[in-house]
């Protein structure tokens, strides 16, 4: 084990030495999540913001984006602000993004009402209220998911925190997660309103268990693997009270919310440990921390080969406006912070007394025009402690919408050395 640990540590050291980075904002992608037209008023409701954004590549430059709580309402173009009167917040919405690989042109089609009544904002997926005691008022945030492999109709497996209002925390944090719920869409062709779906709850998850499995998901054993999904395995990044943890499950087991045939990255230096047939749910104390601190909304994504390869993940410490980046040669680690890859967020994020930022996530398949010669497209959401700020003039383009960035990795040179790429400075606060 000592020799293996030394080899892994050397691999991380090589990754850290191979490249440094900076970040630039991507206005062309930011426009995807802005009000549809800034030049006219929108008296009818429109999609005006959402968080927890997760993208599922569908191929040919298309991707499905999942959002948690979503702000839908009128828009006042003259004052450049959302209108509180008539606004609503469905708990989960969708968008299809189509990107032209050559020109970089992008467009987003947003779906914010599963009801046939066009003007009524409704969550796209709802839990089975009978599956959890007291679950009649529970709702789902769609925070991660994968497209199911195969030659049949396109299917989806979506991971959601099952959420319940709680008075134990203040303001925007007045909720508790009671389960991790799996949404199965066997046929996701056609308009989303035509989709049929089923839900089940993963046992052994929730606040009481101190374990959740909805942080991130990918097909296969490593994100971005060329053979992703061909082995019928999905990997889940989960969270205990303090650490990120890993689980692998056969797709069939995930869709049935059982752990048969799965394996966990186990504590005590045991590596991947099979769970066997009809196993009990994994317990937090049996899992090895992959990295700390853990984020409830995060990604593990491939770092471009031009930057030395491996994987990266991001987090934003609470009370900070700096996106921090960790890298590793494998999703299991060891992980180490790459301080040169982090970047600071401009106003309003840097006013940390009033605002907080979260959900730093990577998005693949956005095309070379946005990824650049050696970059990774990522997003961040900034929110307000006082929700009324979402309706302040000028904040409709800044708060509660994904802001899109490109981490510019410098190319790895001979022996892993590289020179910093010359880039413009980050946008300054107004």
Secondary structure, DSSP 8 states (H G I E B T S, - for coil): -HHHHHHHHHHHHHHHHH--EEEEE-HHHHGGGS-S-TTS-EEEEEEEEE-S-EEEEEETTEEEEEESSEEEEEEETTTTEE-STT-B--S-EEEEEEE-TTT--EEEEEE-B-SSSTT--B-S----TTSSTTGGG-EEEEEEEEEE-SSSS-EEEEEEEEEEE-SSS-GGG-EEEEEEEEEEES---S-GGG---EEEEETT-BTTTTBEEEEEEEESSSTT-TTTTTTSEEEEEEE-SS-EEEEEEEHHHHHHT--TT-EEEETTTTEEEE--TT-----GGGB--SBSS--SS---EE--GGGT-SEEEEE--TT--EEEEEEESSTT---EE-GGG-EE--TTTT-TTTEEEEEEEEE--S-HHHH-TTEEEEEEEEEESSGGGGGSTTGGGTSSSEEEEEEEE----GGG--------------
